[in-house]
Amino acid sequence: MRRLISLLFAFALLVVLVPAAGAVTTGTLRVDIEKAPIVPDGTTANEITDFVLTFIDRDPAIDGISLLAGGTVTATLPDDFVNTMHGDANTAILLQGWPQSPPVPFPWITTVSGNTVTATLTSDYLAGDFGPGTKQLHLILSDFRNPGPGMYDVDLVIKPDPASSATFGGTGTVHIIPRARPSVNAVSVFSGGGPPPPFNNAIYQTVSPGDDAADVGLYLWDKGSSVADGIINPLVDVAIVMTNQSHGRLVQGNETVGHVWIEAPAGADAYGITGGPSFLGIAAVSGLDVGVLVTTFSTDPKVSGAYAIAFRLNNGNTQELFVTAE
């Protein structure tokens, strides 16, 4: 799958886009860390710690790591993250590359010792039996508070088989920001499948030429949210208004609050995306108020190939989706 690299982004990007973590080739993992899609402020200073570590490419064509009963996935946060030591409000969720789709009930238990969080498998979680296998670790750490703004290293160690000495490890860097920015986040609960999980993959989809991809729900929050302080700023009444075939605006009333870009295969000219206006909803898992923008992407009936769609909120993040017509 292609990453969406376009000169159209040059004037808008204020952060460096980090490519997805690659497939496992040795015992060393590339680890990327981003705010969880179910909260507006999981990587904001002094807020509740809630972020996702990605250690295998999210493309479902690439296998994740198979975990056997007794295997462990362990993340260790720096001491700068404050553990309030309540001890019963922390969860590690092992994902296969897209949100809201772990096995249910979880085939693991979560334990916390100091600043070390461990998911220990109670039964096998194998590639092929439940999606492509484990690729991400979502840490929902309600007992923890983020430190001040800065860059912090989080260590990850995976021992897939308790009967083997094989160990995968890596270190990711989480960027803790001063205040919550506008946030756009793709979720899977609107894409079919479930409940209960698994839901269909909202990030990567494959359809026949001319078919619509499954709906993708986008969670939208404005700047300044603080879950710890009970301040939630959902973005509602936002709609997609296309300005040409490959570019659109996210519009709230008379204001442009973001943009949409589409990269299409050569020769495609009958594709498009629709969505909105966003409505007030309840975010999956977190239960927070959120603006929900449901989008539908249509492929060109005459052309096969890969599409990349990117949504960006002004002064916020970018969310990418990938659709293959074949």
C-alpha positions in Angstrom: 0.0 0.0 0.0 1.2 3.5 -0.7 1.6 6.2 1.8 -0.1 9.4 0.7 2.8 11.7 -0.2 1.6 14.8 -1.9 2.9 18.3 -2.5 -0.6 19.4 -1.5 0.3 18.6 2.1 3.4 20.8 2.1 1.7 24.0 3.1 -0.3 22.3 5.9 1.9 19.8 7.6 3.2 21.0 10.9 4.5 17.6 12.0 6.5 14.9 10.5 4.5 12.0 9.3 6.1 8.7 10.6 5.8 5.7 8.3 4.2 2.6 9.8 6.3 0.1 11.7 7.8 -2.6 9.4 7.5 -6.4 9.5 9.6 -8.4 11.9 12.9 -9.5 10.3 15.0 -9.8 13.4 14.5 -9.6 17.2 14.4 -5.8 17.0 11.0 -4.0 16.4 10.3 -0.6 15.1 7.8 0.9 17.5 5.6 4.0 16.7 3.4 5.6 19.3 0.3 7.7 18.8 -2.7 8.9 20.8 -5.5 6.4 21.1 -8.4 7.1 18.7 -11.0 6.9 21.4 -9.9 9.9 23.5 -9.0 13.5 22.6 -5.9 13.9 24.9 -4.1 10.6 25.5 -0.7 12.2 24.8 -1.4 15.6 26.4 0.6 16.8 29.4 -0.8 15.9 32.8 -3.7 14.0 31.3 -4.7 10.3 31.6 -2.2 8.1 29.7 -3.9 6.5 26.7 -1.9 5.7 23.6 -1.2 2.9 21.1 2.2 1.3 20.3 2.4 -0.1 16.7 5.2 -2.6 16.2 4.2 -4.4 12.9 3.0 -2.8 9.6 -0.8 -2.3 9.9 -1.4 -3.6 6.3 -3.5 -6.8 6.9 -1.5 -8.6 4.1 1.5 -8.7 6.6 1.3 -11.1 9.5 1.6 -10.0 13.0 3.2 -11.9 15.9 1.5 -15.1 17.1 1.4 -15.3 20.8 1.0 -18.6 22.8 -0.5 -19.1 26.2 1.9 -17.9 28.8 3.5 -15.4 26.3 3.9 -11.8 27.4 3.8 -8.3 25.9 5.4 -5.8 28.3 5.6 -2.0 28.0 7.7 0.0 30.5 7.0 3.7 30.8 9.6 6.2 32.1 9.4 7.3 35.8 8.1 10.7 34.5 4.7 9.0 34.1 3.1 9.1 37.5 1.4 5.9 38.6 -1.3 6.9 41.2 -1.1 3.2 42.4 -4.9 2.7 42.5 -4.1 -0.6 40.8 -7.4 -1.6 39.2 -8.0 0.9 36.4 -5.4 -0.1 33.8 -5.9 -2.2 30.7 -3.6 -3.4 27.9 -5.4 -4.3 24.6 -3.6 -6.4 21.9 -4.9 -5.4 18.4 -4.3 -6.8 15.0 -3.8 -3.4 13.3 -7.2 -1.6 13.5 -9.2 -0.3 16.4 -12.1 -1.8 18.4 -11.3 -5.4 17.2 -9.5 -7.4 19.8 -10.6 -11.0 20.6 -13.5 -10.9 23.1 -13.3 -12.0 25.8 -9.6 -11.1 26.0 -7.2 -14.1 26.0 -4.8 -12.3 28.3 -4.7 -10.6 31.7 -3.2 -7.2 32.5 -0.9 -6.6 35.4 0.9 -3.4 36.5 4.1 -3.3 38.6 5.4 0.3 39.1 5.6 1.7 35.6 5.6 -1.7 33.8 2.4 -2.9 32.2 2.2 -6.6 31.1 -0.3 -8.5 29.1 0.0 -12.2 29.8 -1.7 -14.6 27.4 -4.2 -17.0 28.9 -4.7 -18.8 25.6 -3.2 -18.7 22.1 -3.6 -15.6 19.9 -2.4 -16.7 16.5 -2.0 -15.1 13.2 -4.7 -16.4 10.8 -7.0 -17.5 13.6 -8.0 -13.9 14.4 -7.0 -11.6 11.7 -3.3 -11.2 10.9 -2.1 -11.5 14.5 -0.8 -9.1 17.1 0.5 -5.7 15.8 -0.4 -3.1 18.3 -0.6 -2.6 22.1 -3.2 -0.1 23.3 -2.5 1.1 26.8 -5.5 2.5 28.6 -3.9 3.6 31.9 -6.5 5.4 33.9 -4.2 5.3 37.0 -1.4 7.1 35.2 -0.9 10.7 34.4 1.3 12.0 31.5 4.4 14.1 32.4 5.1 17.6 31.1 5.6 18.3 27.4 8.5 16.5 25.8 9.7 13.3 24.1 9.7 10.1 26.2 10.9 6.6 25.4 8.7 3.6 26.1 10.3 0.2 26.0 8.5 -2.8 24.5 9.4 -6.5 25.1 7.5 -9.4 23.5 8.0 -13.0 24.5 5.7 -15.0 22.2 6.3 -18.4 23.6 7.0 -19.2 27.3 8.8 -22.3 26.3 11.3 -20.5 24.0 14.0 -17.9 24.7 12.9 -15.9 21.5 12.2 -12.3 22.4 11.3 -9.3 20.3 12.0 -5.8 21.6 12.0 -2.2 20.7 11.7 1.3 22.0 9.2 3.9 20.8 9.1 7.6 21.5 5.9 9.3 22.6 5.5 13.0 22.1 3.7 14.6 25.0 2.1 17.8 23.9 1.2 20.9 26.0 -2.5 21.0 25.2 -4.9 18.8 23.3 -5.0 19.6 19.6 -7.9 19.1 17.1 -8.1 15.4 16.5 -9.5 13.2 13.7 -9.5 9.5 14.3 -10.7 6.5 12.2 -12.7 3.9 14.1 -14.1 0.5 13.0 -17.4 0.4 14.7 -19.2 1.8 11.7 -17.6 -0.5 9.1 -19.5 -3.7 9.6 -18.9 -6.8 11.6 -19.6 -6.9 15.4 -20.7 -6.2 17.9 -19.0 -7.9 19.6 -15.6 -7.6 17.9 -14.1 -8.2 15.5 -15.3 -5.2 13.4 -14.2 -4.9 9.8 -10.9 -3.1 9.1 -11.6 0.6 8.6 -8.0 1.5 7.8 -7.3 -0.9 4.9 -10.1 -2.1 2.6 -10.3 -4.1 -0.6 -13.3 -3.8 -2.9 -14.2 -4.5 -6.6 -13.8 -1.6 -9.0 -16.9 0.6 -8.8 -17.9 -0.6 -5.4 -18.2 1.6 -2.3 -15.8 0.9 0.6 -17.5 0.1 3.9 -18.4 3.2 5.8 -15.6 4.7 8.0 -16.5 6.6 11.1 -14.2 9.5 12.1 -14.2 10.7 15.7 -13.7 14.5 15.8 -12.6 16.6 18.8 -11.7 20.3 18.8 -8.6 21.6 20.7 -8.6 22.1 24.5 -10.2 18.8 25.7 -9.2 17.5 29.1 -10.7 14.1 30.2 -9.1 14.5 33.6 -10.9 17.9 34.1 -14.1 16.8 32.4 -13.8 19.2 29.5 -14.7 17.5 26.2 -15.0 19.5 23.0 -16.7 17.3 20.3 -16.7 18.7 16.7 -20.2 18.5 15.4 -21.9 19.8 12.2 -18.7 19.2 10.1 -19.3 18.0 6.5 -17.1 17.2 3.5 -17.3 19.7 0.7 -15.3 18.7 -2.3 -13.6 21.5 -4.3 -12.3 19.2 -7.1 -11.8 15.5 -7.8 -8.9 15.0 -5.4 -9.4 17.7 -2.7 -12.1 18.7 -0.3 -12.7 20.8 2.8 -14.0 19.8 6.2 -16.6 22.6 6.7 -18.4 23.7 9.9 -20.9 26.4 9.1 -18.9 29.0 7.2 -15.5 27.9 8.5 -13.1 25.5 7.0 -11.8 23.3 9.9 -9.8 20.8 7.9 -9.1 19.2 4.5 -9.4 15.9 2.6 -7.0 14.7 0.0 -7.4 11.7 -2.3 -4.6 10.0 -4.3 -6.1 7.8 -7.0 -4.6 5.3 -9.5 -3.7 6.6 -12.9 -6.7 7.0 -15.2 -9.3 7.1 -12.4 -11.8 10.0 -12.7 -15.1 8.6 -11.3 -14.3 8.2 -7.6 -15.3 10.3 -4.7 -16.1 10.6 -1.0 -19.1 11.8 0.9 -19.8 12.4 4.6 -21.5 14.6 7.2 -22.6 16.5 8.9 -21.0 15.1 12.0 -23.3 14.4 14.9 -22.8 14.1 18.6 -22.1 10.5 19.6 -20.5 8.5 22.3 -17.0 7.2 21.7 -16.5 3.4 21.8 -14.7 2.1 24.9 -14.1 5.5 26.5 -17.7 6.6 26.6 -16.8 10.2 25.9 -18.8 12.7 23.9 -17.5 13.0 20.4 -18.4 14.3 16.9 -19.0 11.4 14.6 -18.4 12.0 10.8 -19.5 8.9 8.8 -17.8 8.8 5.4 -18.3 6.7 2.3 -15.7 6.3 -0.4 -16.6 5.2 -4.0 -14.1 3.7 -6.4 -13.9 4.2 -10.2 -15.7 1.3 -12.0 -13.2 1.4 -14.9 -9.9 1.4 -13.0 -8.2 -1.0 -10.6 -5.6 0.1 -8.2 -4.8 1.7 -4.8 -6.4 4.8 -3.4 -5.2 6.8 -0.4 -7.4 9.2 1.5 -6.1 11.6 4.1 -8.2 13.8 6.5 -6.5 16.6 8.3 -7.9 19.1 10.9 -6.3 22.5 11.0 -3.6 22.6 13.6 -4.3 19.0 14.3 -3.4 15.5 13.1 -3.8 13.6 9.9 -5.7 10.3 9.5 -5.0 8.2 6.5 -7.2 5.4 4.9 -6.3 3.0 2.1 -8.7 1.3 -0.4 -7.7 -1.1 -3.1 -10.0 -1.8 -6.1 -9.2 -5.2 -7.7 
